[in-house]
Amino acid sequence: MRFSLSLRTQLSIIFAGTTILLIFIFGIVYGERSIKQVEVEIGNSLSEAAYLMENNLDQYMWSRYGETIMLSSLSDIRQLEDEQKIGTMLNQTQSTFPAFSWIGLTDQDGTVIASTDSILKGVDISERPVYSEALEKTFIGDVHEAVLLADLLPNPTGEAMKFVDISTPIYDDNNDFMGVLATHLSWEWVEEIEASMLDSLKNRDSIEFLIVSKIDDVVILGPD
């Protein structure tokens, strides 16, 4: 005896099957749309965060650059006569702008004649980029680990100290080269900017910053 389905039952089965198929199709379509929407939102968030980070870094470096140029233009610095007075000025500048881990003034040959806390005073730094790259124009270097200052500055964290160099040539009133005003900026200020930005973005999806050296592609700021 054959089992025969009523027309209503057949239609119900067809309708149910069609409904399930449509739900499946719509699920795929809208699922893909949702994924793409999430990807777009994440991309926009990352682009915005990268822009803000870059903008903050540029503004900070521009400010430190301006302070270095202003300091180099002072008559006492340009005359290179009173080393003690110059040292006092450098210490005062560092107290006002603690981002400067070290400030030094060299003679024509690259020997430090005055510096913050007299650190490296009398030392020849002519082989260091902070001097050699600033003989003709202002130099802003890439981030690097401390070399001469590694054992001379306080280091509470015990981690390798990193600096960014800003230096500029010094000329007298006759436009003759007299020396270089050299500065080391602590890399900690970048971490402070990162922390501040992450705090402002804390209500968004988890974001981590990576800053990579343009020289050797080494990550110089990022999660541990």
N, C-alpha and C positions, 0 to 999 in steps of 0.2 A: 504494500500500500504506500503510494507516494504521499509525501508530506507537501502540501500546497500552501504557500504563503498568500495571504490576502493582499490586495492592491495597496491597502492602507499600510500594511506592515512593510511591504516592499518599498513604498515611497518613504516611509519613516527611516528605513535602513539607508536608502540612498541619500536622504536629506542629512542624516546623522553623519554618514561617511563624507559627504561634501563639506559639511560644517567643520568636521575634524581636519580635513585637508586644507580648507581655507584658513583655519586657525593656525595650522602648521606653517602655511605659506606666509601669512601675515606676521607670524612670530619671527620667521627668518628675516623678512624684509625690515620690520621695525627693529629687530635685534641688531641687524647690520647698521641701521640708521643710528641706533643708540650708541653702538660701539664707535661709529665715526664721529658722532656728536661728542662723546667723551674724549676721543682722540683730539678733536679740534679744541675743546675746552682745555685739555692738558697742554696742548701746543701753545695756545694763547697765554696760559698762565706762565709757562716756561719762558716764552718770549718776553712777557712783561717783566718777569723776575730778572732775566738776563739784562734787559735794558736798564732797569732800576739799579742793578748792581754795577753795571758799566758806568752809568751816569754818576753814581755816588763815588766810585773810584776816581773818575775823571775830575770831579769837583774837588775831591780831597787832594789829589796830586796837584791840581792847578793851584790850590791854596798854598800848599807847601812850596811849590815852585815860586809863587809870588813872594813868599816870605824870604826865601833864599836870595832872590834877586834884590829885594829891598835891603836885606842885610849887607849884601855885597856892595851896594851903592853908598853906604855910609863912609864918610871921609876918614874916620879912624881906621876902618878896615882897609881902605884903599891906600893909606899911607904906610901901613905896616911898620910903624915906628914904636908904639908903646905896646909891647906884647902882653904886659899884665892887664892893661886897660882892655885890650882886645879880648883876652881870656874872660874878663868879667862880663863883657858884652855877650860873648857866646854863651856863658852860663845863664845869664838873664834871659836870653832868647830860648834856651832849652827849658827853663822854668816856665816860661809863658806858653811854649809849644812843646809839651812833653813827647810828642810823636817823634821829635828829633832825638834819637838815641845818642848821637855823637855829632859834634860840629867841630871842624878844624880848619885852620888857615895855613897854607903852605907858602914857602918862598918860591922863587922861580924854578928851583931844581927839584921841588917836590918834598922837601923836608918840612914837617909840621912845626910851626913856630908858636902857635897858640891853639888851644883846644879846650873843650868842656872838661872840667876837672883835671886838666893837664894830661889827659889820657892820650898816648901816642905822641906827646910833645917831644920833638927831637928825632922822631922816627922818619925814615925815608919811605914815602909811599908812592914814589914816582912810577913804580911798576903796576900799581893798582889802577883799575879803570876809572875810579872816582877822581883820580888826578890826570892820568894820561888821555882820557877821553874829553877832558874839559880844557884843553890848552887853547882852543880857538873859539869854542862855543859852549853854551850850557849843555850839560849832559844829564839825562835821566835814564838810569839803568834798569835792567830787569832784576827781579828778586833773586837774591843769592844768599847762601849761608855765610855767616861771619867767618872771617879769616883772621885778620889782625886783632879784632876785638873779641874774639870768642871767649878768651879767658880773662878779659879786662873789665867787662860790664856785668852788673848783677843779672843773674839768670835763675829766678825762683822756681821756674817750672822744670828746669833741668833738660828741656828739649833743645834741639839745635836752634840757635838764634838765626833769624833771617832778616835781611835788610833790603831796602831799595835806596839806591844812591841818587842824590841830586847834587850837582856841583857846577860851578861856573867860574870862568876866568876873572881875575882881578887886574884892572889896568889903572895906572896913575893918571894924573891930569894931562900928561903928554901922550896918553894912549899907549904907553909902553907896558908890556906884560910884567906883572909883579908876582903873581902866584895864583893859587886856586882856593876858593872857598868850597870846602867839601862837607857834605852832610850824609848821615846814614839815618834813614827812617825805619823805625821798628815795624816789622810785618804784623805786629799785634793789632794795629789799627784796622787792618783789613778784616781780621777776625771779629773785631767789634762791629764793623759795618755789617758783616754777614749776620751776626747775632741780632742786630737791630732789625734787619730786613726780615729775617725768619720770624721774629716776634710779631712784626706787622702782618705777616702772611700766615700766622698760626691757624687761622680759621679755614684755610684752604687745604687742598690735598697736600700730603707730605712733600716738601721740596728740599733738596739738598743742592748746595752750590759746589761746583768744581772750578777752580781756576788753574789753567794749564800754562806752563812756561812756553813762550813762543820760540825759545831757542832749542830746547831738547824734549818738548812735550811731556815734561815731568809735572805731575800734579803738585802744585804748591799751596793749594788750599782746598780742603775737602774733608769728608767724614773720615774718622779714624778707622 
